């Protein structure tokens, strides 16, 4: 197994980690392993943003929902030709 060293952790974060580990009856090291495992195993299952938005607004954006017409973007100002 690999070893990992994390530097410059805020004192408040370290204290919160120590308390959380104590609440779970494990060492701080084991608590960090659990947190990382949970965060990384959950990440691949996350839906892409478009799918999450579609799911969240499914009740509002039904088949009758019409997107507004798109307009061409405005011409950006040319800051090089200032008077």
Legacy VTK file of the C-alpha trace (Angstrom):
# vtk DataFile Version 3.0
C-alpha trace
ASCII
DATASET POLYDATA
POINTS 83 float
0.000 0.000 0.000
1.108 3.557 -0.664
1.763 6.184 1.971
0.359 9.695 1.688
1.495 12.820 3.517
-0.700 15.900 3.561
0.894 19.173 4.628
-0.560 22.554 5.564
-3.884 21.297 6.927
-5.724 23.982 8.891
-5.814 23.402 12.635
-9.628 23.578 12.593
-9.797 20.821 9.965
-7.389 18.649 11.928
-9.418 19.143 15.103
-12.669 18.311 13.310
-11.043 15.196 11.865
-9.822 14.161 15.312
-13.346 14.562 16.746
-14.959 12.691 13.855
-12.477 9.839 14.211
-13.158 9.632 17.942
-16.924 9.550 17.298
-16.407 6.593 14.972
-13.951 4.915 17.325
-11.071 4.857 14.848
-7.744 6.608 14.388
-7.473 9.828 12.407
-5.595 7.905 9.748
-8.413 5.368 9.383
-10.999 8.159 9.307
-9.131 9.860 6.448
-9.019 6.549 4.561
-12.771 6.150 5.011
-13.478 9.711 3.873
-11.309 9.335 0.778
-12.762 5.927 -0.071
-16.339 7.209 0.237
-15.648 10.354 -1.797
-13.827 8.553 -4.587
-16.155 5.594 -4.894
-19.126 7.937 -5.103
-17.587 10.225 -7.768
-17.809 7.931 -10.863
-21.537 7.463 -10.326
-22.213 11.184 -10.504
-24.368 12.179 -13.450
-23.175 14.777 -15.921
-24.472 18.296 -15.295
-26.924 18.244 -18.204
-28.599 15.077 -16.965
-28.808 16.411 -13.408
-30.425 19.637 -14.638
-32.867 17.740 -16.839
-33.836 15.518 -13.918
-34.166 18.430 -11.502
-36.437 20.467 -13.782
-38.369 17.556 -15.315
-41.666 18.750 -13.808
-41.278 22.279 -15.148
-39.677 21.621 -18.524
-42.161 19.251 -20.084
-42.768 18.628 -23.799
-44.539 22.004 -24.135
-41.501 23.905 -22.890
-40.116 26.187 -25.580
-36.608 27.557 -25.540
-36.337 31.248 -26.348
-34.870 32.095 -29.738
-31.131 32.553 -29.733
-29.636 35.848 -30.734
-26.220 36.352 -32.245
-23.690 37.481 -29.664
-23.009 41.200 -29.486
-19.759 42.544 -30.858
-17.275 42.980 -28.035
-15.795 46.439 -27.519
-12.484 47.135 -29.179
-10.361 48.629 -26.410
-7.390 49.196 -28.692
-9.125 51.941 -30.747
-10.006 54.250 -27.854
-9.925 58.000 -28.605
LINES 1 84
83 0 1 2 3 4 5 6 7 8 9 10 11 12 13 14 15 16 17 18 19 20 21 22 23 24 25 26 27 28 29 30 31 32 33 34 35 36 37 38 39 40 41 42 43 44 45 46 47 48 49 50 51 52 53 54 55 56 57 58 59 60 61 62 63 64 65 66 67 68 69 70 71 72 73 74 75 76 77 78 79 80 81 82
